[in-house]
Amino acid sequence: MVVEKPPAGAPAQATVAADNGSAVAADTNPFSGLSEGARKWVDTKGYKSHEDVVSAALSLEQKLGTSVTVPAPDAPKEEWDKFHSKLPEDMRPVASPDKIEFKRPEGLPENLPYDEGMANASKPWMAEAKLSAKQAQIIHDKFAAYQAEQATAQMAAVANSVETTHDELVKDWGPVTSDGFKQKQELANRAAKRLDLVDAFKEKGILLPDGALTNAKIARALQAVGEGMFKEDTIDADGGARGGENPFKKNAAGERNLTAISALVKSDPERAKRLCKEAGENPDLWISSNPL
């Protein structure tokens, strides 16, 4: 086939096919030129135009300009002070321990201990941890409440120990109003005094200020010691009760019972030494050489 050449001087142009409705319309998505990942991000954000993206970026920039950036751990103190100054007041660390003022927590029972000394001692720790005054007070209140719970539990345990001890001793010694109970209790008290254990027992909670014991085993052991060692000793009990005369002590006439002393030294030298000391005498003069 012979193709005729276009007339001379005619401009060269591409042949445009007639639009018969079958041609695909041009893509109107403004983000069609982005990568697949970028297009998905835009779709997720709901942006519909370039204007939406620019507006969002501008808003973010404005927010970042007014945001608070946490300094590096080794940043200068001035930088940290500047950062803290931008925080709400109840979030700012206290400047020094004396800026912390603790108060007894509300609702704490009056009969329970409140350790004000411990509270004051904790203030430097709170300041060192860079806590705010509000945070320090919260920790203080929680700790005080915990101490109160522990004290309540301890009081309940002591009360239970006293009750248990009472029940066990009544079972062993008889009713508290009986002569047997009173005698055994007196011997236990006598042994505790003679062995200088009263203060130690009070410190450990074994003996309460009202004289109640909290351990039945110790009570029985003291009673046995009193029975075997101090039953006949003169004691400083209430009313000046006496479990036996001390032959080393002079009577009203300034005399001693030398016969009783001699018999005691021979039969029980250890007890003789104790009674001799109680009378203010030197055991070496009476027991070791026994002048009788």
C-alpha positions as a Markdown table, in Angstrom:
| # | Residue | x | y | z |
|---|---|---|---|---|
| 1 | Met | 0.0 | 0.0 | 0.0 |
| 2 | Val | 1.3 | 3.4 | -0.8 |
| 3 | Val | 1.0 | 6.0 | 1.9 |
| 4 | Glu | 0.7 | 9.5 | 0.7 |
| 5 | Lys | 3.0 | 12.0 | 2.2 |
| 6 | Pro | 1.4 | 14.9 | 4.1 |
| 7 | Pro | 1.4 | 18.2 | 2.3 |
| 8 | Ala | 4.5 | 20.2 | 2.6 |
| 9 | Gly | 4.6 | 22.5 | 5.5 |
| 10 | Ala | 1.9 | 20.7 | 7.5 |
| 11 | Pro | 2.8 | 20.3 | 11.2 |
| 12 | Ala | 3.6 | 16.8 | 12.4 |
| 13 | Gln | 1.1 | 15.6 | 15.0 |
| 14 | Ala | 0.0 | 12.4 | 16.6 |
| 15 | Thr | -3.2 | 10.9 | 15.4 |
| 16 | Val | -5.8 | 11.3 | 18.2 |
| 17 | Ala | -8.2 | 8.5 | 18.4 |
| 18 | Ala | -11.8 | 9.4 | 18.6 |
| 19 | Asp | -13.3 | 9.2 | 22.1 |
| 20 | Asn | -15.9 | 6.5 | 21.8 |
| 21 | Gly | -16.4 | 6.1 | 25.7 |
| 22 | Ser | -14.0 | 3.2 | 26.0 |
| 23 | Ala | -11.0 | 5.2 | 27.1 |
| 24 | Val | -10.0 | 5.0 | 30.9 |
| 25 | Ala | -10.6 | 8.3 | 32.8 |
| 26 | Ala | -7.4 | 9.9 | 34.2 |
| 27 | Asp | -6.7 | 9.0 | 37.9 |
| 28 | Thr | -7.9 | 11.9 | 40.1 |
| 29 | Asn | -6.2 | 10.6 | 43.4 |
| 30 | Pro | -3.8 | 13.4 | 44.5 |
| 31 | Phe | -1.6 | 10.8 | 46.2 |
| 32 | Ser | -1.4 | 8.3 | 43.3 |
| 33 | Gly | 2.2 | 9.1 | 42.8 |
| 34 | Leu | 3.3 | 8.1 | 46.3 |
| 35 | Ser | 4.7 | 4.7 | 47.2 |
| 36 | Glu | 2.3 | 2.0 | 48.4 |
| 37 | Gly | 3.3 | 2.4 | 52.0 |
| 38 | Ala | 2.9 | 6.2 | 51.9 |
| 39 | Arg | -0.5 | 5.8 | 50.3 |
| 40 | Lys | -1.7 | 3.4 | 53.0 |
| 41 | Trp | -0.5 | 5.8 | 55.7 |
| 42 | Val | -2.4 | 8.7 | 54.0 |
| 43 | Asp | -5.5 | 6.5 | 53.8 |
| 44 | Thr | -5.2 | 5.5 | 57.5 |
| 45 | Lys | -5.0 | 9.2 | 58.5 |
| 46 | Gly | -8.0 | 10.0 | 56.3 |
| 47 | Tyr | -6.3 | 12.8 | 54.4 |
| 48 | Lys | -8.1 | 13.7 | 51.1 |
| 49 | Ser | -5.9 | 16.4 | 49.7 |
| 50 | His | -2.4 | 17.9 | 49.9 |
| 51 | Glu | -4.0 | 20.7 | 52.0 |
| 52 | Asp | -5.0 | 18.1 | 54.7 |
| 53 | Val | -1.4 | 16.8 | 54.9 |
| 54 | Val | 0.1 | 20.3 | 55.1 |
| 55 | Ser | -2.4 | 21.4 | 57.8 |
| 56 | Ala | -1.6 | 18.3 | 59.9 |
| 57 | Ala | 2.1 | 18.9 | 59.6 |
| 58 | Leu | 1.8 | 22.5 | 60.6 |
| 59 | Ser | -0.3 | 21.6 | 63.6 |
| 60 | Leu | 2.2 | 19.0 | 64.7 |
| 61 | Glu | 5.0 | 21.5 | 64.4 |
| 62 | Gln | 3.2 | 24.0 | 66.6 |
| 63 | Lys | 2.6 | 21.4 | 69.2 |
| 64 | Leu | 6.2 | 20.3 | 69.2 |
| 65 | Gly | 7.3 | 23.9 | 69.7 |
| 66 | Thr | 5.4 | 24.1 | 73.0 |
| 67 | Ser | 6.1 | 20.6 | 74.2 |
| 68 | Val | 8.3 | 19.7 | 77.2 |
| 69 | Thr | 11.4 | 17.7 | 76.4 |
| 70 | Val | 12.9 | 15.6 | 79.1 |
| 71 | Pro | 16.6 | 16.4 | 79.5 |
| 72 | Ala | 19.3 | 13.7 | 79.3 |
| 73 | Pro | 20.2 | 12.0 | 82.6 |
| 74 | Asp | 23.5 | 13.8 | 82.7 |
| 75 | Ala | 22.1 | 17.2 | 81.7 |
| 76 | Pro | 23.2 | 20.2 | 83.7 |
| 77 | Lys | 21.2 | 21.2 | 86.8 |
| 78 | Glu | 20.0 | 24.4 | 85.1 |
| 79 | Glu | 18.5 | 22.3 | 82.3 |
| 80 | Trp | 16.7 | 20.1 | 84.7 |
| 81 | Asp | 15.5 | 23.1 | 86.7 |
| 82 | Lys | 14.1 | 24.6 | 83.5 |
| 83 | Phe | 12.3 | 21.3 | 82.7 |
| 84 | His | 10.8 | 21.1 | 86.2 |
| 85 | Ser | 9.6 | 24.7 | 86.1 |
| 86 | Lys | 7.4 | 23.7 | 83.1 |
| 87 | Leu | 5.7 | 20.9 | 85.1 |
| 88 | Pro | 2.5 | 21.3 | 87.1 |
| 89 | Glu | 3.2 | 22.5 | 90.6 |
| 90 | Asp | 2.2 | 19.2 | 92.3 |
| 91 | Met | 4.6 | 17.4 | 90.0 |
| 92 | Arg | 7.7 | 19.5 | 90.7 |
| 93 | Pro | 10.4 | 18.0 | 93.0 |
| 94 | Val | 10.9 | 19.8 | 96.3 |
| 95 | Ala | 13.9 | 22.1 | 96.4 |
| 96 | Ser | 15.1 | 20.9 | 99.8 |
| 97 | Pro | 14.0 | 18.6 | 102.6 |
| 98 | Asp | 12.7 | 21.5 | 104.7 |
| 99 | Lys | 10.1 | 22.2 | 102.0 |
| 100 | Ile | 8.3 | 18.9 | 103.0 |
| 101 | Glu | 5.8 | 19.2 | 105.8 |
| 102 | Phe | 4.3 | 15.9 | 107.0 |
| 103 | Lys | 1.2 | 15.7 | 109.1 |
| 104 | Arg | -0.3 | 12.7 | 111.0 |
| 105 | Pro | -2.6 | 10.9 | 108.5 |
| 106 | Glu | -6.3 | 11.4 | 109.0 |
| 107 | Gly | -8.1 | 8.4 | 110.4 |
| 108 | Leu | -5.1 | 6.9 | 112.2 |
| 109 | Pro | -6.3 | 5.5 | 115.5 |
| 110 | Glu | -5.1 | 7.6 | 118.5 |
| 111 | Asn | -4.0 | 4.5 | 120.4 |
| 112 | Leu | -1.6 | 3.5 | 117.7 |
| 113 | Pro | 2.0 | 4.8 | 117.4 |
| 114 | Tyr | 2.9 | 7.5 | 115.0 |
| 115 | Asp | 6.7 | 7.7 | 114.5 |
| 116 | Glu | 7.3 | 11.4 | 113.9 |
| 117 | Gly | 11.1 | 10.9 | 114.2 |
| 118 | Met | 11.0 | 8.4 | 111.3 |
| 119 | Ala | 8.8 | 10.7 | 109.3 |
| 120 | Asn | 11.3 | 13.6 | 109.7 |
| 121 | Ala | 14.2 | 11.3 | 108.9 |
| 122 | Ser | 12.6 | 10.3 | 105.6 |
| 123 | Lys | 12.4 | 13.9 | 104.3 |
| 124 | Pro | 16.0 | 14.0 | 102.9 |
| 125 | Trp | 15.4 | 10.7 | 101.2 |
| 126 | Met | 12.3 | 12.0 | 99.6 |
| 127 | Ala | 14.1 | 15.1 | 98.4 |
| 128 | Glu | 17.0 | 13.0 | 97.1 |
| 129 | Ala | 14.5 | 10.9 | 95.1 |
| 130 | Lys | 13.2 | 14.2 | 93.6 |
| 131 | Leu | 9.7 | 13.6 | 94.7 |
| 132 | Ser | 7.1 | 16.4 | 94.8 |
| 133 | Ala | 5.6 | 17.4 | 98.1 |
| 134 | Lys | 2.4 | 15.7 | 97.1 |
| 135 | Gln | 4.2 | 12.4 | 96.3 |
| 136 | Ala | 6.2 | 12.6 | 99.5 |
| 137 | Gln | 3.0 | 13.0 | 101.5 |
| 138 | Ile | 1.3 | 10.0 | 99.8 |
| 139 | Ile | 4.3 | 7.7 | 100.6 |
| 140 | His | 4.4 | 9.0 | 104.2 |
| 141 | Asp | 0.7 | 8.3 | 104.6 |
| 142 | Lys | 0.9 | 4.8 | 103.1 |
| 143 | Phe | 3.9 | 4.0 | 105.4 |
| 144 | Ala | 2.1 | 5.3 | 108.5 |
| 145 | Ala | -1.0 | 3.3 | 107.7 |
| 146 | Tyr | 1.2 | 0.2 | 107.2 |
| 147 | Gln | 2.9 | 0.8 | 110.6 |
| 148 | Ala | -0.6 | 1.1 | 112.2 |
| 149 | Glu | -1.7 | -2.2 | 110.7 |
| 150 | Gln | 1.5 | -3.9 | 112.0 |
| 151 | Ala | 0.9 | -2.4 | 115.5 |
| 152 | Thr | -2.7 | -3.5 | 115.5 |
| 153 | Ala | -1.6 | -7.0 | 114.5 |
| 154 | Gln | 1.1 | -7.0 | 117.2 |
| 155 | Met | -1.4 | -6.0 | 119.9 |
| 156 | Ala | -3.8 | -8.7 | 118.8 |
| 157 | Ala | -1.0 | -11.3 | 118.9 |
| 158 | Val | 0.0 | -10.2 | 122.4 |
| 159 | Ala | -3.6 | -10.3 | 123.7 |
| 160 | Asn | -3.8 | -13.8 | 122.2 |
| 161 | Ser | -0.6 | -14.9 | 123.9 |
| 162 | Val | -1.8 | -13.6 | 127.3 |
| 163 | Glu | -5.1 | -15.5 | 126.9 |
| 164 | Thr | -3.4 | -18.7 | 125.7 |
| 165 | Thr | -0.8 | -18.5 | 128.6 |
| 166 | His | -3.6 | -17.9 | 131.1 |
| 167 | Asp | -5.6 | -20.9 | 129.9 |
| 168 | Glu | -2.5 | -23.2 | 129.9 |
| 169 | Leu | -1.5 | -22.2 | 133.4 |
| 170 | Val | -5.0 | -22.6 | 134.8 |
| 171 | Lys | -5.0 | -26.0 | 133.3 |
| 172 | Asp | -1.7 | -26.9 | 135.0 |
| 173 | Trp | -1.9 | -24.8 | 138.3 |
| 174 | Gly | -5.6 | -24.7 | 138.9 |
| 175 | Pro | -8.0 | -21.7 | 139.1 |
| 176 | Val | -6.3 | -18.3 | 139.5 |
| 177 | Thr | -8.0 | -17.8 | 142.9 |
| 178 | Ser | -6.7 | -21.1 | 144.3 |
| 179 | Asp | -3.8 | -21.3 | 146.7 |
| 180 | Gly | -2.0 | -23.6 | 144.4 |
| 181 | Phe | -2.1 | -21.1 | 141.5 |
| 182 | Lys | -1.1 | -18.2 | 143.7 |
| 183 | Gln | 1.8 | -20.2 | 145.2 |
| 184 | Lys | 3.2 | -21.2 | 141.9 |
| 185 | Gln | 2.8 | -17.8 | 140.5 |
| 186 | Glu | 4.7 | -16.3 | 143.5 |
| 187 | Leu | 7.5 | -18.8 | 142.9 |
| 188 | Ala | 7.7 | -17.9 | 139.3 |
| 189 | Asn | 7.8 | -14.2 | 140.2 |
| 190 | Arg | 10.4 | -14.9 | 142.8 |
| 191 | Ala | 12.7 | -16.7 | 140.4 |
| 192 | Ala | 12.4 | -13.9 | 137.8 |
| 193 | Lys | 13.4 | -11.3 | 140.4 |
| 194 | Arg | 16.2 | -13.4 | 141.9 |
| 195 | Leu | 17.6 | -14.1 | 138.4 |
| 196 | Asp | 17.3 | -10.5 | 137.4 |
| 197 | Leu | 15.1 | -11.3 | 134.4 |
| 198 | Val | 12.2 | -8.9 | 135.0 |
| 199 | Asp | 13.5 | -6.1 | 132.8 |
| 200 | Ala | 14.7 | -8.4 | 130.1 |
| 201 | Phe | 11.3 | -10.1 | 130.0 |
| 202 | Lys | 9.6 | -6.8 | 129.7 |
| 203 | Glu | 11.8 | -5.7 | 126.9 |
| 204 | Lys | 11.0 | -8.9 | 125.0 |
| 205 | Gly | 7.3 | -8.7 | 125.7 |
| 206 | Ile | 7.4 | -11.9 | 127.8 |
| 207 | Leu | 6.3 | -9.9 | 130.8 |
| 208 | Leu | 3.8 | -7.1 | 130.3 |
| 209 | Pro | 3.6 | -3.9 | 132.4 |
| 210 | Asp | 0.6 | -5.3 | 134.3 |
| 211 | Gly | 2.6 | -8.4 | 135.3 |
| 212 | Ala | 0.9 | -10.8 | 132.8 |
| 213 | Leu | 3.1 | -13.4 | 131.2 |
| 214 | Thr | 2.8 | -14.2 | 127.5 |
| 215 | Asn | 4.6 | -17.5 | 127.5 |
| 216 | Ala | 3.3 | -20.5 | 129.5 |
| 217 | Lys | 6.6 | -22.5 | 129.0 |
| 218 | Ile | 8.7 | -19.7 | 130.5 |
| 219 | Ala | 6.1 | -19.3 | 133.4 |
| 220 | Arg | 6.3 | -23.0 | 134.2 |
| 221 | Ala | 10.1 | -23.0 | 134.0 |
| 222 | Leu | 10.3 | -20.0 | 136.3 |
| 223 | Gln | 8.0 | -21.7 | 138.7 |
| 224 | Ala | 10.2 | -24.8 | 138.7 |
| 225 | Val | 13.3 | -22.8 | 139.3 |
| 226 | Gly | 11.6 | -20.9 | 142.1 |
| 227 | Glu | 10.4 | -24.2 | 143.7 |
| 228 | Gly | 13.9 | -25.7 | 143.6 |
| 229 | Met | 16.1 | -22.7 | 144.4 |
| 230 | Phe | 14.2 | -19.9 | 146.0 |
| 231 | Lys | 11.2 | -21.5 | 147.9 |
| 232 | Glu | 12.6 | -20.7 | 151.3 |
| 233 | Asp | 14.4 | -17.5 | 150.4 |
| 234 | Thr | 13.3 | -14.1 | 151.8 |
| 235 | Ile | 11.8 | -12.2 | 148.9 |
| 236 | Asp | 10.8 | -8.6 | 148.3 |
| 237 | Ala | 7.3 | -9.5 | 147.3 |
| 238 | Asp | 4.2 | -7.4 | 147.8 |
| 239 | Gly | 3.5 | -6.9 | 151.5 |
| 240 | Gly | 6.9 | -8.2 | 152.4 |
| 241 | Ala | 5.9 | -11.9 | 152.1 |
| 242 | Arg | 8.5 | -14.3 | 153.4 |
| 243 | Gly | 9.1 | -17.8 | 152.2 |
| 244 | Gly | 11.6 | -18.6 | 155.1 |
| 245 | Glu | 13.9 | -17.0 | 157.5 |
| 246 | Asn | 17.4 | -16.0 | 156.4 |
| 247 | Pro | 19.8 | -17.3 | 159.2 |
| 248 | Phe | 22.5 | -14.9 | 158.1 |
| 249 | Lys | 20.4 | -11.8 | 159.0 |
| 250 | Lys | 20.7 | -10.5 | 162.5 |
| 251 | Asn | 17.6 | -10.4 | 164.7 |
| 252 | Ala | 16.5 | -7.5 | 166.8 |
| 253 | Ala | 19.2 | -8.3 | 169.4 |
| 254 | Gly | 21.9 | -8.3 | 166.7 |
| 255 | Glu | 22.4 | -12.1 | 166.9 |
| 256 | Arg | 22.4 | -14.7 | 164.1 |
| 257 | Asn | 21.1 | -18.3 | 164.2 |
| 258 | Leu | 24.5 | -19.9 | 164.0 |
| 259 | Thr | 23.1 | -23.4 | 164.3 |
| 260 | Ala | 20.8 | -22.9 | 161.3 |
| 261 | Ile | 23.7 | -21.3 | 159.4 |
| 262 | Ser | 25.9 | -24.3 | 160.0 |
| 263 | Ala | 23.2 | -26.8 | 159.0 |
| 264 | Leu | 22.5 | -24.8 | 155.8 |
| 265 | Val | 26.2 | -24.6 | 154.8 |
| 266 | Lys | 26.6 | -28.3 | 155.1 |
| 267 | Ser | 23.3 | -29.3 | 153.4 |
| 268 | Asp | 23.1 | -26.7 | 150.7 |
| 269 | Pro | 26.2 | -24.5 | 150.2 |
| 270 | Glu | 24.9 | -22.8 | 147.1 |
| 271 | Arg | 21.7 | -21.7 | 148.8 |
| 272 | Ala | 23.8 | -20.6 | 151.8 |
| 273 | Lys | 25.9 | -18.4 | 149.5 |
| 274 | Arg | 22.8 | -16.7 | 148.1 |
| 275 | Leu | 21.2 | -16.1 | 151.5 |
| 276 | Cys | 24.6 | -14.8 | 152.8 |
| 277 | Lys | 24.8 | -12.3 | 149.9 |
| 278 | Glu | 21.2 | -11.2 | 150.5 |
| 279 | Ala | 22.1 | -10.5 | 154.1 |
| 280 | Gly | 25.0 | -8.3 | 153.0 |
| 281 | Glu | 27.6 | -10.7 | 154.2 |
| 282 | Asn | 30.7 | -12.1 | 152.5 |
| 283 | Pro | 30.1 | -15.7 | 151.5 |
| 284 | Asp | 33.9 | -16.5 | 151.7 |
| 285 | Leu | 33.8 | -15.8 | 155.4 |
| 286 | Trp | 30.9 | -18.1 | 156.1 |
| 287 | Ile | 30.8 | -20.8 | 153.5 |
| 288 | Ser | 34.4 | -21.4 | 152.2 |
| 289 | Ser | 36.0 | -21.8 | 155.6 |
| 290 | Asn | 32.8 | -22.3 | 157.6 |
| 291 | Pro | 33.9 | -21.0 | 161.0 |
| 292 | Leu | 31.3 | -23.2 | 162.6 |
